[in-house]
Amino acid sequence: MSDTAPRNPRGAPQMLADALLRNAAGATALFRVTGVSTDTGMAEVGLIATAFAEVPVSPALMRRLQPGWQADGQPKWELLVSATAVEQQVNALDLASAQSLFSMTLAVTVAGQDYLIESISSNEAFGQVYLYRLLLREARPQAV
């Protein structure tokens, strides 16, 4: 007996990652991104205020890393994000790649807490990304 399902077998890792993230936590991460300004010259001198937007990405899973990963004593967190959700937001914002979305992200909000991105990695299967791993640290309020 053979599998005659019409699904693309290359999409199986993405579907599996989405299902696991949804069942494990199903949280939503909000990426606070800078708005794209059409007139960069005026924005550079401060004549146009920078716009910010919150881009929801779901499903996502947040977990605290073991204390051995703490170099500076500050807790580190890992955010596992569905590549399918990131791809949807990249298409909605008309960006070139997921890397451009991550580079525009100023902070990530999960359950009301803000985090800063320290590093980004991806997991691939069959030449296709199915999961993004973001290493985060808590954003502390800055004194003015």
C-alpha positions in Angstrom: 0.0 0.0 0.0 1.3 3.4 -0.9 0.6 6.9 0.4 -1.5 8.8 -2.2 -2.1 11.9 -0.1 -2.1 15.1 -2.2 0.1 16.9 0.4 3.6 17.9 -0.5 5.9 15.7 1.6 8.4 18.6 2.0 5.7 20.5 4.0 5.4 17.7 6.6 8.1 19.1 9.0 6.3 22.5 9.0 2.9 21.0 9.7 4.4 18.8 12.4 6.2 21.8 14.0 3.0 23.9 13.9 0.9 21.1 15.5 3.5 20.5 18.3 3.8 24.2 19.1 0.0 24.6 19.1 -0.5 21.6 21.4 2.5 22.3 23.7 1.6 26.0 24.5 -0.1 27.8 21.6 1.1 31.1 22.8 1.3 34.3 20.7 4.4 36.4 20.5 4.2 40.0 19.5 7.1 41.4 17.5 7.4 45.1 17.9 8.7 46.3 14.5 9.6 49.7 13.1 7.4 51.0 10.4 8.8 51.3 6.9 9.1 55.0 6.0 8.9 56.0 2.3 10.9 59.2 2.8 14.1 58.1 4.5 15.7 61.6 4.2 13.1 63.3 6.3 13.0 60.4 8.8 16.8 60.5 9.3 16.6 64.2 10.5 13.6 63.5 12.7 11.0 65.3 10.7 8.8 62.1 10.5 8.1 60.2 13.6 9.1 56.6 13.6 6.0 54.3 13.5 5.9 51.1 15.4 3.6 48.1 14.9 3.1 44.9 16.8 3.1 41.8 14.6 1.5 38.7 16.1 3.2 35.4 15.5 1.5 32.2 16.6 2.0 29.4 17.5 5.1 30.0 19.7 6.6 28.3 22.7 8.6 30.1 25.4 10.9 28.3 27.7 13.5 29.3 30.3 17.0 28.0 29.7 19.1 26.3 32.3 21.2 28.5 34.6 24.4 27.2 32.9 23.6 29.4 29.9 23.7 32.6 32.1 26.9 34.4 31.4 26.0 37.6 33.1 23.6 36.3 35.7 20.5 37.5 33.7 18.0 34.7 32.9 17.9 33.7 29.2 14.8 32.5 27.4 14.3 30.6 24.2 11.3 31.3 21.9 10.4 28.6 19.4 8.4 30.2 16.6 6.6 28.5 13.7 8.3 29.1 10.4 4.8 29.1 8.8 3.7 32.0 11.0 6.9 33.9 10.3 6.4 33.4 6.5 2.9 34.6 6.7 4.0 37.9 8.4 6.9 38.3 5.9 4.4 38.1 3.1 1.9 40.4 4.8 4.6 43.1 5.4 6.0 42.5 1.9 9.5 41.8 3.2 12.3 40.0 1.4 13.0 37.3 4.1 12.5 36.2 7.6 15.8 37.7 8.5 14.6 41.2 7.5 11.6 40.7 9.8 13.9 39.8 12.7 16.2 42.7 12.0 13.3 45.1 12.1 12.1 43.7 15.5 13.0 45.9 18.4 11.4 43.8 21.1 9.3 40.6 21.5 6.4 40.6 23.9 5.1 37.3 25.4 2.5 37.3 28.1 2.9 41.0 28.7 6.7 40.8 29.3 9.2 42.4 26.9 12.3 40.6 25.7 15.2 41.5 23.5 16.6 39.2 20.8 20.2 38.1 21.3 20.5 35.5 18.5 18.4 33.7 15.9 18.8 30.2 14.5 16.6 28.0 12.4 15.9 24.3 12.0 15.6 22.8 8.6 14.4 19.6 7.0 14.4 18.8 3.3 16.0 22.2 2.7 13.0 24.0 4.2 12.9 25.9 7.5 10.3 24.6 9.9 11.2 26.3 13.2 13.0 29.5 14.3 14.8 29.6 17.7 15.2 33.0 19.2 17.5 33.4 22.2 16.0 36.2 24.3 16.8 38.2 27.5 14.4 40.3 29.6 14.2 43.9 28.6 14.9 46.1 31.6 13.6 49.6 31.9 16.2 52.2 31.1 16.7 55.3 33.2 16.4 58.6 31.4 
